[in-house]
Amino acid sequence: MAGVPSLSRREREVMDIIHGLGQGTAAQVRAGMREPPSNAAVRSTLRILFEKGHLTYEQDGPRYLYSPTAAPKRAGRSAMQHVLQTFFGGSVEGAMAALLEMDESKLTLEERERIQGLIERAQREGR
């Protein structure tokens, strides 16, 4: 989401919850937070995210249902671009190496084959 203001830690947490839910109310967001602030603080964060262009909302009776403005795939690419630039100096190789070296990332044979296929396709396409 080029040109959209970056997110604070709390805003990122709220966006992660909204993306996980697909859409949600302030109460649902607060319930999903690790260390939830006051109801007013959650509503304030949702308003800020709306003003930054990350959320849209619709009124559902007395409550508001918030939805992300970007599809999860697009938002994921934007987040990955940020991680690449911030932590890996733009190096895809560095990011891939970090992912593969993580203890939790035990790839199955099928996952390794899919990744290899993506690499081969990128080579054919000159990327």
C-alpha positions in Angstrom: 0.0 0.0 0.0 2.4 2.6 -1.2 1.8 6.1 0.0 -0.3 4.8 3.0 1.2 5.9 6.4 3.1 3.2 8.3 1.6 1.5 11.4 2.5 1.6 15.1 2.9 -1.7 17.0 -0.7 -1.3 18.4 -2.1 -0.4 14.9 -0.4 -3.5 13.4 -1.9 -5.7 16.2 -5.4 -4.3 15.4 -4.9 -4.8 11.7 -3.7 -8.4 12.3 -6.9 -9.1 14.3 -9.1 -7.5 11.7 -7.5 -9.5 8.9 -7.9 -12.7 10.9 -11.6 -12.0 11.4 -12.3 -10.6 8.0 -14.3 -7.9 9.7 -14.9 -7.1 13.3 -16.3 -4.8 16.0 -14.2 -2.8 18.5 -15.3 -5.4 21.1 -14.0 -8.3 19.0 -10.7 -6.5 18.3 -10.3 -5.8 22.0 -11.0 -9.4 22.9 -8.3 -10.5 20.5 -5.6 -8.3 21.9 -2.8 -9.7 24.1 -2.8 -6.7 26.5 -6.0 -4.8 25.6 -6.2 -1.1 26.4 -9.5 0.6 27.3 -12.5 0.4 25.0 -12.0 4.1 24.2 -8.3 3.4 23.2 -9.4 0.6 20.9 -12.0 2.8 19.2 -9.5 5.6 18.9 -7.0 3.2 17.2 -9.7 2.0 14.8 -10.6 5.6 13.9 -6.9 6.4 13.3 -6.6 3.3 11.0 -9.7 4.5 9.1 -8.2 7.9 8.7 -4.9 6.4 7.5 -6.9 4.5 4.9 -6.3 1.0 6.3 -9.9 0.3 7.4 -13.4 1.0 6.2 -16.5 0.5 8.3 -20.3 0.1 8.1 -22.8 0.7 10.7 -24.6 -2.5 12.0 -27.3 -1.2 14.4 -25.5 0.4 17.3 -22.1 -0.9 16.4 -19.5 -0.4 13.6 -18.1 -3.3 11.6 -14.6 -2.6 10.5 -13.0 -4.2 7.4 -9.5 -3.9 5.9 -9.3 -1.8 2.8 -6.7 -4.1 1.2 -7.1 -7.8 0.5 -5.0 -10.0 2.8 -2.6 -10.9 -0.1 -2.0 -7.3 -1.0 -1.5 -6.3 2.7 0.8 -9.3 3.1 3.0 -8.1 0.2 3.1 -4.6 1.6 4.1 -5.9 5.0 6.7 -8.2 3.5 8.2 -5.3 1.5 8.5 -3.4 4.8 10.2 -6.3 6.5 12.6 -6.8 3.6 13.6 -3.1 3.6 13.7 -2.7 7.4 15.4 -5.9 8.5 17.2 -7.3 5.4 18.2 -4.2 3.4 16.0 -5.3 0.6 17.7 -8.7 0.3 15.2 -11.5 -0.7 18.1 -14.0 -0.2 18.7 -12.8 3.4 15.0 -13.0 4.2 14.7 -16.5 2.7 17.8 -17.7 4.6 16.4 -16.3 7.9 13.1 -18.1 7.2 14.8 -21.4 6.4 17.1 -21.2 9.4 14.3 -20.8 11.9 13.7 -23.9 14.0 10.0 -23.7 13.4 10.3 -23.9 9.7 10.5 -27.5 9.0 9.5 -27.7 5.3 7.8 -30.7 4.0 8.9 -32.3 0.7 5.9 -30.7 -1.0 6.7 -27.3 0.3 10.3 -27.5 -0.8 9.2 -28.6 -4.3 6.7 -25.7 -4.5 9.5 -23.2 -3.4 11.9 -24.7 -5.9 9.2 -24.3 -8.6 8.7 -20.7 -7.7 12.5 -20.1 -8.0 12.6 -21.8 -11.4 9.7 -19.8 -12.7 11.3 -16.6 -11.5 14.5 -17.6 -13.3 12.6 -18.2 -16.5 10.8 -14.9 -16.2 14.1 -13.0 -15.5 13.1 -11.9 -12.0 
